Amino acid sequence: MRDNFRCFKSLKSIDCLLIGSGILILLIGNFSHIDLLMADTMFDQARGQFAWQVHRLTEASAYLAFQYLLMASAIAAMALALLDGLRPCSWLAPHRTGLRVFAGSAVLIPPAITLFSLLSEAICPVDLQRYGGVEAYTRLIETAPERVAGTNCLPASESGHVWWLLALMAFWIPRHPRIATAIGALLLLGGLLLGYMLQLQGTQFFTQTLWSAWIACYLVYFLYHFFRTDETPQARNGRQTLHSMKC
């Protein structure tokens, strides 16, 4: 009973953290000038371009190789999760929840970030009149004027494909919460660093990176909350008849 109460309390804390952080990002983006202030520091007025505008990170060979590695990892995780779902493997039992969260994140997070980007009326910094473009600056909850030639970039769709790696922390939950927290923090910092590098190119604002991180965290939490029921004692007892079908 005490363990169940602690689990319930932990989930409630994460709920509050996600809601609170989402509201905070919304307030920062709509009632502060942090996006423009950061973009101003990265824009070279003398050259009329952003610091890394001519150095396209997404076109670098190392970055493309990293993308292919992520794609291969996602395909492998999805195939293994599907195989385990059709024919349960006893050696995967301790990691079943983590594997399903990892595979589910690879499927859901990149499209979710891209969809949110397409539905958004935000403009990339490089397209704004302030930085030599043709579009007017508008905030998330403001009504945007008719576009001329800008592109959607909220949240950071160019870095959206890496945020699903946050699901790696699910492999250590709930057995090793400190390790899971450390891995999650490390991956979160890595995603923010990639977002900062893209900000130097003028392809996104700071809060757009924050929205990408928030969407990824929410979906990882949702998937873990959805799949964790499969690890309850009742579910495990119900699958004992299937354990004879070992891979």
N, C-alpha and C positions, 0 to 999 in steps of 0.2 A: 504494500500500500504506500509506503514511504517513497519507494522508487518511482511509482506511478505519479505521485504528487510532484516529485522533483522534475520528472519528464514534462508534466503538464505546465509547471511553472517555467521551465526552460523554454518551451514552445511559446508561451505567452510573452516572454521577454523578447524573443526574436520577432514576434508579431509587432510588438510595440516599437522595436528598433527599426524595422522596415518601414512602418507607417511614419514614424518620426523623421527618419532620414529622407523619405520621399517628400514630405512636407518641407523639410529644410532645404532640399535642392530646389524645389519649386520657388520658395521664398528668395533664395539667393539669386536665382536666375531672373526673377521678375522685379525684385526690389533692390538690387545692387548693380554696380557697374563692373563687377569683377571680370566678366567675360571681355569687355572692351578694354579694361585696364591691362589685362594680361596680353591681349592681342596687340595692343599698342606697343608694348615692350618688345614684342617679337617682330614687329613690322619695321623694316628699314626705309625710312622716309627718303633717304638719298637715292637709293636704287629703285624705290617704288615697288618693293616686293617683300614677302616674308623671308625670314632668315634661311629657311630650308626649302623655299618654294621651287628652286631649280633642282633640288636633290630629292627626287620622289622616292620615299622609303618603300612604297608599295610596288615599285618597279625594280628594286634592287634584287640581285640574284639570290643573295642569302635570305632575304625576306620571302621570296617566292618559294625557295626550298623549304623554309619553315612552314609555309602554308600547305605545301604538299605533304609534309610530315604530319601536320595536324589533320589533314583530310584522310590520310591513311589510318591514323589512330582512331578517328571517328568511325570509319568504316569497320575497322577491326572490332571496336567496342560494340557497335550495333550488331554485327554478325555473331559475336560471342553471346551477347544478351539474348538474341533471338534463338540461338541454339540451346541455351540454357532454359529458355522458356518452353521450348518444344520437347526437350529431353533433359530434365534436370540433372546437373552434374554435382555429385557430392563434394568434390574438391572446390567448387565455387560457392558452396553454401555460406561460408563465413563472409564472403564478399559480394553476395548477391545484390543486396540493396545498393552498395556503392557502384557496382557495375551497371545496374539499371538506371541509376541517377546519372552516371557518367554518359551512358549511351543516349538517354533521354535529353540530356542537356545539349549534346552534339546535334540532335535533331531539332530542338525547339529554340535554343537561344539565338543562333545566328539569324534565322528567319524572323524571329520576333523583333530583334533590333533593326533589321532591314525594313520590316513592315512599319515599325514606329517611325523610322526615318522617312519613309515614303509618305506617310500620313501627316507628317509635320510640315509646318509652313516656315520653319527656321531656315536661315540662309548660311552657307559657309562663309567664313570671314573673307576669303579671297574674292568673293563675289559682291561684297558690300561697297557702296560708294565711298565709304570712309577709307578703304584700302585700294582704291583704283578700279573697283567694279561698277556695276550699274544698279544694284539692288539696294533698297532701303532696309535699315536695321529694325527688326521687330522682335519682341520677346515672345515667350511661349504662349501666353494667354492673351496676347494682343491680336487684333485683326490685321492680317498682313495685306498690303496693297497688291495689286495685280503684278505678277512677276514678269521680268523682262527676259533674263537668261540664266538665273541662278540655279543652284542644285540643292536638293534636300540633303541634309547631313545631320539630323538630330534623330536619335543619338548617333554616336560615331560609328557609322556603318562600315567604314574602312577597317576599323579595328574590332568590329563586332564578332568576327570569326574566332577570336582568341579568348573571349570572355567565358566560353563554355568550359574552359579548363578549370574554372573555380570548382567544378563538380568533383575534382580529384579529392577534395577534403572529405567527401562522403565515404571514402574507403576507411577512414579512421573514426567515423562516428558510429555508435556512441562509445566504443571501447577505449579510444585514446583521444579525448577531447582536446588536450593541450597540443598534441601533434596536428590534429585537424585544424585548430585555430591558427597555428603557426604556418601551416601550408596555405590556408586560405588567405592569411595576411600577406604572405610572400607573393602569391599569385595576383592578389588585388593590387599590390604595389607595382608588379610587373605590368599589369594592364594600364594602370595610371601613367606609368612611364612611357608606354607605347602611345597613349593618348597625348602626352606632352610632346612627344616627337612629331605627332601629326599636327598638333597645334602650331609647331614651328613651321609647318608647311602651309598653314592657313586653311586647312581643310576642316577644322572643327574648333568649337569653343570649349572652355573648361567645363562648363555645366553639361555640355553634350557628352563628354567623357563620363561625368558623374552619373548621368542617366543610363548610359550603357552598363556601368557597374551595378546600378540599382536593379535594372531589369534582370541581369544575370543572377544576382544574389537572390532576387525574389523567385525566379524560376527554379534555381537549385533547391531552395528551401521548399517550394511547392512539390517538386519531384521527390525529394526525400520524405516529406510528410505523406505523400501518396504511396510510395513504395515501401516505406518502413513497416507498414502493417503486414507485409509478407514475412517479416522476421519475428512476429509474435509467436509465443509457444503454441497457441492454437493452430496457427497456420503451419508451423513446422510439424506438429503432430498429424495434421491432415495430409502432409506430403510424405510421410514415412513409407507409405506403400510404393512411392515412386523412386525411392532411394536405391532400390535394387537395379534400376536402370542407370547404371553408372557409365560415364563417358570413358 
